[in-house]
Amino acid sequence: MRIGVMLRHLGEHGGGVDVYTRRVLDGMLRQPGDHEFVFLYRSPDKTGSFGRHPNLREVVVDAPAKLLWDQVAVPLAARREKIDLLFNPKYSLPLVGGPPGVFVLHGIDWYQMPWGSRWLDRLSHRHLVPRYVARANQVICVSESVRQEVLSLFPVAPERVSTVHYGVDEEFFREDPPGTEAMLREKFDLTGPYFLFVGQIYPPKNMARVLEAFSRVGPERGIQLAVAGEHRWLCEAEMERMRSPELARWVRQLGWSDRPTLRALYRGALALVFPSLYEGFGLPIVEAMASGCPVITSNGWSMRELAEDAALLVEPTDTASIERAMLAVATDPAVRQDLLARGTERVKAFDWQRCANNTLRVLERALPGERAAAAPELSAIER
C-alpha cells in the first residue's frame, strides 16, 4: 500500500500533536513490511525531518492557504503520486476527490467548551469536523473518552472509530546526568520545593483555578509553582496574575523545555498539577509518571482513563478540590510515595512503538484487501 501522510501541521507549534506525529511516523517507518510512505509537506524546510528510509518519499506541496492545501493541493498531489490511502495525524481530509482517508482526533474540546476557542476555530470545527468524520474510512481517537464523544456527536458506525493511546518517550525513563537538578534550580531560580504545570496555556488548561489553589497552599509554605509552557490564547488575565505582586515571587515562567529539561523538572517537583477542564489524552500525565513525579489531575474525560488509581483525581471546576490535593502532596510524604509507586506501574501501559503498530493496523483496515501487519493485539479499551 502506498500511504500519503498529510504533514502541513508539522512544527507549527509544540505540544502533544507534534510529539504524536513524530513518534507514530518514526515507529511506522521502522515497522517491517512492503508499505511505501509519501510524506506531504507544505514547508520545504520540514523535509528530512524523519531521516532517510528506503520506503519513504518526501514531497513539498505548495498552496497559499491551509484550506486550499487540504482541499485542492493534496488531492492533486495524491493523484500524481498514485497514493492508495491518505493519513492525517491531525484532523482534516480532502472532502472531494482523493483516495480513501484516515485521520486522528486528539480531542474535541471545541464542542465541549466552545468558549475556550477562537471564533474562527469554532466556526471551522463546527462545520468541517462532521464532514471529515463522514468522509473518513476510519477515525482514530487517542483515548476511549474521545471515541465515545465521537460516537455520541456524529452519525458514524462504531466499527469506523478506533482508540489508540499515545505512548511515552523513553527519554523520560532515563537517568539525569549528575548535577542536573542543581543546574536547573539555579537557571530557573527554583529555591525550594515546587509544584509543576506543563502545557500550553489556554482556557481548557484551567490555569485560573491552578493559580488560585496554589495561592492558598504554596506561598505560606515556601513552595513555588513552575510553569513549563507558553500562553497560547484567551488567558491574558491568568498571565497577568502570575506577574502580580501576590504571586510574582512564587511563580516561575519557564517557557518551553526540551525533554531532558522537562524530565528533570518532573523529577524535582512535588507533583504535576494538571487539573484540565478537558484533555483528549493529556501527555504530561504519562510523562510525569515515567519520570517519577506524582500526578494531580482531573476526574473526568481522558484524564481518569489514563490515570486510573495512579493519581490524585480532583473536580476541576472546584478550586478547593485542587487545593486539597496540593496540600495532601505537600504535607504527607506517604501520599507522595504511594502515587510514585502507582504511577511507575501505570505508565507501563503506554508505548510509542505499540501506538505506531496499532495505528498502521487501522490504516490497513481502512483499505479493503490489505493484509494486516503483525503487531501487538489492541487492548480491550483500544478496539
PyMOL commands that set and color helices and strands:
alter all, ss='L'
color gray80, all
select helices_A, chain A and resi 16-30+44-46+66-80+109-112+114-116+119-135+144-153+158-160+170-173+180-188+203-205+207-217+219-221+236-242+259-268+283-291+301-307+319-331+333-349+352-366+380-382
alter helices_A, ss='H'
color red, helices_A
select strands_A, chain A and resi 2-6+36-41+56-60+85-88+101-105+138-141+161-163+194-198+224-228+251-253+272-274+295-298+312-314
alter strands_A, ss='S'
color yellow, strands_A
deselect
rebuild
show_as cartoon
